């Protein structure tokens, strides 16, 4: 093992280099610009930093005036989880819709166009795709973010997504290693545990990550989950057995390892933020994602100081921090080398996202339902969104049906009396009932029962995972709630 003896300046620069902080505002704060000059290599953008693509382009240019080889990261999965189009909804369907189509060439084209748009805005690291196999249909945090339940399907689409995204110089960050799909707890709030045997882990959870590594993914994001078969004590993000022993040594991965958000309850609420960051770097992580909730200079300085103190106390090997910082700088250099002048859309179908969303729609019709020709009442049953999706992004079919059927009215409902309230608000009009993961919310099922009993011509649109049996005069499954999925669903309503 090489022994590093660094000065105080190099040590603090390395500690700063491994952080991927967020910030507030749509322009670059002075403190971020100062830290870039002092050794910060990465920043993260969230919905709060985005007004429109032109503003993001100006923001990233402002940041790169301080450091040209800057990593600008974003959580742009498309589909339900969008930051670049947080105000309007995504122009691209998410993973579950692409998995429903099961055309890897289409997935590659969608990811390539997404990568082109990100690169045009100056973003060069995308915390996507999700390679989680959605083995547990009650999973509260993955769901439509997964390509599906079949490991082979998830693997081929993960590889296609990585290839498409990186073809435009945007580094893919495949997540959430070693697989978050069989959890029943949201790691934003608490620490999930996956109890499975080694064979299932390797044949199901790890298969998409092997495919991503073979496809050349430049980054992998860790999961804040405990997997006792691998490490009974520590979650993956903090586990040397999982990050170094499994990901590095056994799977042969040599790229950047990024943590999931360290302020999430699964880590910060269990180990403490500063201690968790030290443990993550010591375990083999290279970059610390922080800033989804904590987005200030004080947090960055506290984490930098924690890493420096850990090296000086002997808790964190100096060479491990130096190696992590070198891997961050190496990825930054790769993205700089891949940079090219802005180009026109590289796909002959400029509406590739809408094309994919239309192909993902499945329609089940009862015997002889009347076509929808008159204004309807759109009753949207809204579950509480998970933190990854957020509650800022609009979803549903109401806006599009109001455009296509002038006079259409809409309403949002939740809770045990949602069906009765929606029926009253409809006032005798035909109802289009819009749900998201009905199978996880018994009150939604009860609301549909009420509507369908009163109006057998009710149209049901499921914009989550279509786990429940189709019902209603027409049942439309979109496999996601992106804006383009809403457009495709509205078209299917009128075609029904």
Number of C-alpha atoms within 10 A of each C-alpha: 4 5 8 11 10 13 8 11 11 13 21 18 20 27 26 28 28 31 26 25 26 26 24 18 15 17 16 17 14 10 12 20 17 12 18 22 12 15 18 26 27 26 23 24 26 21 22 15 20 21 16 15 16 11 15 22 17 16 19 21 16 14 21 17 12 15 18 15 19 26 31 24 26 22 20 25 24 27 29 30 24 27 26 27 22 24 15 16 26 28 22 29 34 32 29 26 33 28 24 18 20 19 15 18 13 20 30 22 22 29 28 26 23 25 28 27 20 25 24 21 22 25 25 29 31 24 22 26 31 29 35 32 28 27 21 15 21 20 18 17 21 26 25 30 30 26 31 29 20 13 20 16 19 29 25 21 28 34 26 24 33 29 22 25 30 24 17 24 23 30 29 28 27 29 26 28 28 30 28 32 28 22 24 17 19 22 23 22 16 17 20 21 19 18 13 13 12 13 9 10 18 14 12 22 26 22 22 30 30 20 21 30 22 13 17 18 27 23 27 31 27 27 24 31 27 25 23 17 12 20 14 11 11 19 24 26 31 28 24 22 17 24 25 18 16 16 23 17 13 11 15 14 23 16 19 24 28 30 27 24 25 26 22 21 19 24 28 19 16 13 14 14 21 18 16 21 29 24 22 26 28 25 21 26 28 27 27 25 23 26 23 21 14 17 15 16 16 11 16 23 14 13 23 23 16 19 29 22 15 17 20 14 10 9 13 20 16 21 16 18 25 20 16 23 24 17 20 25 21 15 22 21 15 17 24 16 11 14 15 12 7 12 10 10 13 12 13 7 11 12 15 20 28 23 18 24 31 22 17 24 20 16 17 15 15 13 8 10 15 10 13 17 12 12 17 24 25 28 28 24 23 18 17 8 13 14 14 16 18 16 12 15 20 17 24 30 28 25 19 19 26 18 11 15 17 12 13 18 19 20 14 14 18 17 16 14 14 23 25 17 19 26 21 11 16 19 10 12 18 20 25 28 27 25 26 27 25 24 18 17 14 12 19 28 17 17 26 25 15 18 26 20 12 13 17 16 21 24 27 27 29 24 28 23 25 22 14 12 8 18 19 24 21 25 23 26 25 31 33 32 30 32 29 29 36 27 22 23 29 25 16 21 22 14 10 20
